[in-house]
């Protein structure tokens, strides 16, 4: 009995990740790479282009805000991968319009609601 994705799905995920490396990894910092990969893997089945580019506004946020987004996406993906994919696509640009001192609080509230 096998639990989790089939080997073919894992190979497809790995191929997408390898193809994304030159375009995405230069914009991510240290341990952020692992957080991004986990969040992307959680929504990859409903949002295949997650591995082709970063969402608008993500690069403009600081590391703490980006990591909070990845945590929110992973939390939401547990119940609704589609909702998590929408958060991943749209939230970074929206957070750019929110004052820096409120961003973390907003994302933590969303994470609690997810």
C-alpha positions in Angstrom: 0.0 0.0 0.0 1.4 3.4 -1.0 0.4 6.6 0.8 0.9 9.9 -1.0 1.4 10.8 -4.6 2.2 8.2 -7.1 5.8 8.0 -8.4 4.7 9.5 -11.8 3.3 12.5 -10.0 6.4 13.0 -8.0 8.6 12.8 -11.1 6.4 15.4 -12.9 6.6 17.6 -9.8 10.4 17.2 -9.8 10.6 18.0 -13.5 8.6 21.2 -13.0 10.8 22.2 -10.0 14.0 21.7 -12.0 12.7 23.7 -14.9 11.7 26.6 -12.5 15.1 26.8 -10.8 16.7 29.4 -13.1 13.7 31.7 -13.1 12.5 31.5 -9.5 15.3 30.4 -7.1 17.4 33.6 -7.6 14.5 35.5 -6.1 14.2 33.3 -3.0 16.4 33.4 0.1 18.0 30.5 2.0 15.4 28.5 3.9 12.6 30.3 2.0 13.3 27.9 -0.9 12.0 24.9 1.1 8.9 26.8 2.3 8.1 27.8 -1.3 8.6 24.3 -2.6 6.3 22.9 0.0 3.6 25.5 -0.6 3.9 25.1 -4.4 3.7 21.3 -4.1 0.5 21.6 -2.1 -1.2 23.6 -4.8 0.6 22.3 -7.9 -2.2 19.9 -8.8 -4.8 22.7 -9.2 -2.3 25.5 -10.2 0.3 23.8 -12.5 1.9 27.1 -13.5 3.0 27.7 -9.8 6.4 26.4 -10.9 6.7 28.8 -13.9 6.8 32.1 -12.2 6.3 33.9 -8.9 3.0 35.7 -8.3 2.9 39.5 -8.9 4.1 41.4 -5.8 5.8 38.5 -4.0 9.3 39.7 -4.7 8.5 43.1 -3.3 7.6 41.7 0.1 10.1 41.1 2.8 11.1 37.6 3.8 8.9 37.4 6.8 5.8 38.4 4.8 6.7 35.8 2.0 7.1 33.0 4.6 3.8 34.0 6.2 2.2 33.7 2.7 3.7 30.2 2.2 2.4 29.1 5.7 -1.1 30.5 4.9 -1.1 28.7 1.5 -0.1 25.4 3.1 -2.8 25.8 5.8 -5.5 26.6 3.3 -4.4 23.8 0.9 -5.2 21.2 3.5 -9.0 22.0 3.2 -9.1 23.7 -0.3 -6.2 23.6 -2.7 -8.2 25.9 -5.1 -8.6 28.6 -2.4 -5.0 28.2 -1.5 -4.0 28.7 -5.1 -6.1 31.8 -5.3 -4.4 33.2 -2.2 -1.0 32.4 -3.6 -1.8 34.1 -6.9 -3.5 37.3 -5.6 -2.5 37.9 -2.0 1.1 39.2 -2.5 0.0 42.0 -4.8 -2.8 42.9 -2.3 -0.4 42.9 0.6 1.8 45.4 -1.2 -1.1 47.9 -0.7 -1.3 47.2 3.0 1.0 49.1 5.5 4.0 47.0 6.5 3.0 47.0 10.2 -0.4 45.4 9.4 0.7 42.8 6.9 1.7 40.1 9.4 -1.4 40.6 11.5 -3.6 40.3 8.4 -1.9 37.1 7.2 -2.1 35.6 10.7 -5.8 36.3 10.8 -6.3 34.7 7.5 -4.3 31.7 8.6 -6.5 31.3 11.7 -9.6 31.5 9.5 -8.2 28.9 7.0 
